[in-house]
Amino acid sequence: MKLSTVAATYVTHKQSMGIRFTTEARILRAFCQAMGDISIASVKADRTLAWLNEAAPTTRTRERKYGVVAGLYRYAIARGYANIAPLPLPRYVPRHQQSFTPYIYSHDELRRLLRSTSDACREHAIVEDYVLHTFVLLLYGGGLRLSEALSLTVGDVDIKQAILHIRETKFYKTRLVPIGKDLAEALAQYELKRYSSYSHEKSAPFLCYRNGNPFKKSAIEDIFRHLCICANVIRTDGACYQPRMHDLRHSAAVHRLVAWYQNGSDIQILLPYLATWLGHVNLRSTQRYLTLTPELLQEASLRFEHYFIGGHHV
């Protein structure tokens, strides 16, 4: 059976189970293209290894590629599409050990980003500065994933009720995201400006280019990188990634936790609310967002000290 046919069947099978599987499908297309128009039984181990080694030996990309192709072969063998022994895959792939640490923007950096939208849009004229300004506010103030912000339509934003209707979530679940008074007022001002220039149909994109088309991920990432340069927001801790748009979501979670500590709130009670707001299925996912910044460490230490000398909440 042709490798490309088995791969397409595998992708269809996964997606029929409700799994998005878009990244995996892209990896499998690249694998099939690299191997050529051959049967799955004809794939050679040396060619597979050469394809895997296009990435560095211990990167997460290589580990992900290996896992996707291994899954394809397990699927093929279980259904009798191939009887392959041994598999054309190395027995062991070094695991990626270094975990990525998100960048937590300071409040001053957030203000600089918002003040620099006009400068960034002078070079990237396809976006109006007030649209980019609102986009940054939404990612941070709403704690949204990038895909969720890009998918927002006019009908998804209920300013009167101060609620965002998030439909395109990571786990195919719809959720309502309450927003604060300041963000609601900023969105109301944005809506007034937007109304005179763009479609106000409920299905129209809430965030769009000057031509009315919705934002695209690759283009808005380029614009955001330029915005960081204009705002002089640069990562200097040696990490391989500069501050990302997704780090605005991480920053929102950390800043909320710091504020709760400072207000004397019961963190154990409030953490499930934070998880729900972020759209996480469990607290473990939320814990990955809570990077231990110096400010957060200080507030946690103060809380423990208060508890140790006779307080009530940790």
N, C-alpha and C positions, 0 to 999 in steps of 0.2 A: 504494500500500500504506500502511496506517495507520502512523503514526510509532510508536505504542505496540506494535504487532505486530512491527515491525522491531527495536525495542529489546529486546523479550522474546526474540526469536529470537537476537539478538546475545549477550545474557547467557547463554542456554542453550548457545550455541556455545562461548563462553569457558570456562564451567564444565565442559563436557564434556571440555575439554583439561586439566583438573586445576588450573585457575586458580581461586582463591577468588572473586574478582571481586565481593565483597559491597559494598564502598564504591562501586565503579563502578556497580553495579546501582542503588544508592540515588540516585546522581547522575542516572542516566538516568530514573528514575521522577520525580524532581523536574523534569527537563527536559520530559518528556512532559506532566506536569501543567501546567507553565507555558505550553506551546505550545497545549494543548487537544486535542480529539479531531479531529485533522486528518491528512491524508496527509503522508508524509515530504517529498514534492515541494512541499507548500504552505507549508513553514516559511519565514518571512521573516527576512532578515538583521537587520533592526532589532529584531525581537522576541528573536532569539538574543543580540544584543549587550546588550539591556536585561537579559536573564537573567544573562549573564556579569557585568555591571556591578553586580549585587547585592553582589558582593564588591569590595573595593578593587582598583585597577588592577594592582597588582604583588604581590598576595598569592598564596601557594601554593595556596589554595583555588580562586582564579580560574584559575590555570594548570592545575590538575587537572581542573576542569570542562571547560575548553577541550579538553584532551587526550582526555578520555573521549568527548565529542561528536564530535570529529574522527575518532576511531576508529570510532564508529558509522557515520559517513558513508562512510568507506573500505570498511567491511564491506558496506554497502548497495549501493554502486556496483559493487563487485567481483562481487557476486552478481546484479546486474541488478534489485535491488529499487527502485532509483531511478536516474534519469539526470539529475543535477543540475549545472547550470553557470550561473553560478558557485555555489560552496557558500555557504550562509547563515551563514558564519563569517568573522570578520575575518582578514585574511591574517597578521597579526602580533599576538601577545599578549606584552606585556612580561614578561620572566622575573623570577621572584622571586629577588632577589640576596642578601638577608640570610639566612644560614644560622642555624638555631636552635642555640644552645649549651646542652647539657644542664646541669642543676644537679647538682653533685657534693656530696652531703651530707658534712659532717665527721663524725668518729666521735662527737663530742659531740652533734651534732644527731641522729644515729641513736639514741643513748642517750635523748635527750629525747623523741623520738617514741615509743620503747618505754615510757617511764615515763608518758606522757600518755594511754595508751589508755583508762584508766579514766575520765579526765575527758571524753574525746571520746564515750565510750559513755553517759555520763549524759544527753546530749542526744539521741544516736542509740541509743535503747534496743533497736532491732531487732537489734543485734549485741552479743554478750557481749565484755567487754574482753579476755579471754584468747584469744578467736578472732581479734580484730583484732590483738592482739600477735603471734600466730603468723603471721598473714597478712603483716605487715611483715617478720618474720624470714625467711619463705619467699622473698619478692621479693628481699631483699638477700642472704641466705645461700645461696640456690639460684640467684641470678642469673636468675630466671625472667621471661619476658614476662608481662604482666598476664593475657592470655588463657590462658596455660599454667597459671598459679596458679588461676584461676577454674575450669578444667576438671579439676583434680585430683580423683580419687575416693579413697575409702579404700583400694581395692586398688592404687592407683598409688604408695602411700607404703610402702616397705619399710624399716622402721626397723632391723630386725636387720642387713640388708645395707648400711644407710645409703645408699640409692639411691631417687631419684624416677624414676618411669616417666612420661615426658612424651609424650603421644599427640597432642594438638592443637597442632602446631607451625605456625609461619608458612609453612613450605614443605611441609606435609603429611608430614613425616618424624617418625618416632618415635625418641626418643633416651633414654638412661639418664643421669641427672645424679647423680654422687656428691656426697654432702654431708659436711661436717666433723663431728667428734665433738660439738662444742657444739650445732650445729643438730640433730643426731640426738637428743641428750638432751632438747632443748627440745620436739621433736616427740613424743618418747615421753611426756613429761609432759602435753602437749596431748592426746594420744590417751587417756590415763587419764581426764582430765576430760571429754573428749568422749564417751567410752564410756557414761557414766552418763546422758547427756541426749539423744544423737542416735543415729541408726541406724548400726550397724557393718557393714551389708552392704557388700560390696566395690564395688558400683555406686553407693553413696551419696556425696554430695559431701563432700570432706574439710573444706572450709570452708563454713560455712552460717550463715544467720540463726537467730535464736532458734526460729523455726517449722520449722527443718530444711530450708528451701529454699536452693538454692545462691546464692552472691553474684551480683548483677547489676552490670555494669560502671558504669552511670550512678550507681546508688545508692552503690556503694563509693567512687567518685570523690568524691562529696559528703562522705562520712564522712571520707575521707582529707584533704580540704581543711580540714575542721574540726579534724582531728587536728594538722595543721601549725600552725593558729592556737593550739591549746592548748599546743603545744610551743614556740611562738614561733620557728618555722622559717619565715622569710620571705625571699624573694629581693629583693635591693636593688640589683641591677646594671642595672636598667632594662629587663630582658627582658620580653617580653609575657606569658610564662607563669610562674606561680608554680611552686615545686617540685612535680613530678608523681610518681606512683607509679612510672612507667617509669624515672625518674631513679635509683631504687634499684638497678636493673640496671646502669645506667651507672656508678654509684658502686662497685658490687661489682667491676666490671672495672678501674676506675682504682685502687682500693685494693689489688687483687691485684697489679697491675703495680708499684705502689710497694713492696709487701712483697717482691716478687722482687728489685727493685733493692737494697733494704736488706739482703737475705739474700745478696747477691752471686751470684744465680742467672744463668744464661745466658738472656737474654730471647729471643734468636732461636730457641732450641730450644723454649722454653715457650709462645711466642705461639700456635702451632698448637693446643696443648692448651687454651688459653683460648678459642680460636675454637670448638673442638669442644664445650667445656663450655657456651658460650653458644648453641650450635645454629646457628652461622653456616656458610654454604656456602663462604666464602673469607675470607682475612685482611683483605681490603679492608673487609668489613662490620665486622670487629672493630676496625679502626683508627678507624672513625667513633665508637666508644665511648670511645676513649682521649683524653678532653678534657685539654688541657695545663693542669693545675692548678699552682699555685706549688710544692706539695709534689712533684708528679711532675717538674716542671722541675728542681727542686733535685737530686733523686735522679739524674735523667738526666745533669745537669751533673757531678755527683760521679763517676758511672761513666765519663764521657768523660775527665775529668781523670785518673782512675786508669789508664785505657787509654793516655792520652797519655804518662804517665811510666813506662809499662812493664808495665801489666796485660795480661790475656789476653782478657777478655770485654768486649763492648760491650752 
